[in-house]
């Protein structure tokens, strides 16, 4: 039996129902499967999820600048990337 300590009440009931063998597979047509696959692919493509490893110093600097700009650091990073790829981010010498 699966560990249930991290499940809420609804999740625990669903798991118990599954373990009582109350669930049955339903027949899917090839068209239905294509619809599900298409929806799954669109979801994955729409999110554009990216993982990146930054040095601790860089991450702290990004978080600090994002806080100064009043936005979450993820949104701040996304804005910087967008500015770069659209040609609006210009490198300037540091003083």
C-alpha positions in Angstrom: 0.0 0.0 0.0 1.3 3.5 -0.8 2.2 6.0 1.8 -0.7 8.4 2.3 0.7 10.9 4.7 1.2 13.6 2.1 -2.2 13.1 0.4 -5.2 15.3 1.1 -8.6 13.7 1.9 -9.8 13.6 -1.8 -6.5 12.1 -3.0 -6.6 9.5 -0.2 -10.2 8.5 -1.3 -9.1 8.3 -5.0 -6.1 6.1 -4.1 -8.3 3.9 -1.9 -10.8 3.5 -4.7 -8.0 2.5 -7.1 -6.6 0.0 -4.6 -10.1 -1.5 -4.2 -9.9 -2.1 -8.0 -12.9 0.1 -8.7 -11.4 1.7 -11.7 -11.9 0.4 -15.2 -10.1 1.3 -18.5 -12.3 2.8 -21.2 -11.8 2.2 -24.8 -10.2 5.1 -26.7 -10.5 5.6 -30.4 -7.4 6.6 -32.3 -9.0 10.0 -32.8 -9.5 10.5 -29.1 -5.9 9.5 -28.5 -4.7 12.0 -31.1 -6.7 14.7 -29.4 -5.2 13.9 -26.0 -1.7 13.8 -27.5 -2.2 17.1 -29.3 -3.5 18.8 -26.1 -0.5 17.4 -24.1 2.0 18.7 -26.7 0.3 22.1 -26.8 0.5 22.4 -23.0 4.2 21.5 -23.0 5.0 23.9 -25.9 3.0 26.7 -24.4 4.9 26.8 -21.1 8.4 27.1 -22.5 9.8 25.7 -19.2 13.5 26.2 -18.9 15.9 25.2 -16.1 19.1 27.1 -15.7 21.9 26.9 -13.2 23.3 30.3 -12.0 26.1 31.0 -9.7 25.0 32.0 -6.2 26.4 35.5 -6.7 24.6 35.9 -10.0 21.3 34.6 -8.5 21.6 36.9 -5.5 22.2 39.9 -7.9 19.3 39.0 -10.1 17.0 38.6 -7.1 18.1 41.9 -5.7 17.6 43.7 -9.0 14.2 42.0 -9.4 13.2 43.2 -5.9 14.2 46.7 -6.8 12.1 46.5 -9.9 9.2 45.2 -7.9 8.8 41.9 -9.7 9.5 38.2 -9.1 12.9 37.1 -10.2 11.5 34.6 -12.7 9.5 37.3 -14.4 12.6 39.6 -14.3 14.8 37.0 -16.0 12.1 36.3 -18.6 11.9 40.1 -19.3 15.7 40.3 -19.7 15.7 37.3 -22.1 12.9 38.8 -24.1 14.7 42.2 -24.4 17.9 40.4 -25.5 16.2 38.3 -28.2 14.2 41.3 -29.5 17.4 43.4 -29.8 16.4 45.9 -27.1 19.0 44.8 -24.5 22.2 46.8 -25.1 25.4 46.1 -23.2 26.9 49.2 -21.6 30.1 49.6 -19.6 29.9 49.3 -15.9 31.1 52.3 -13.9 
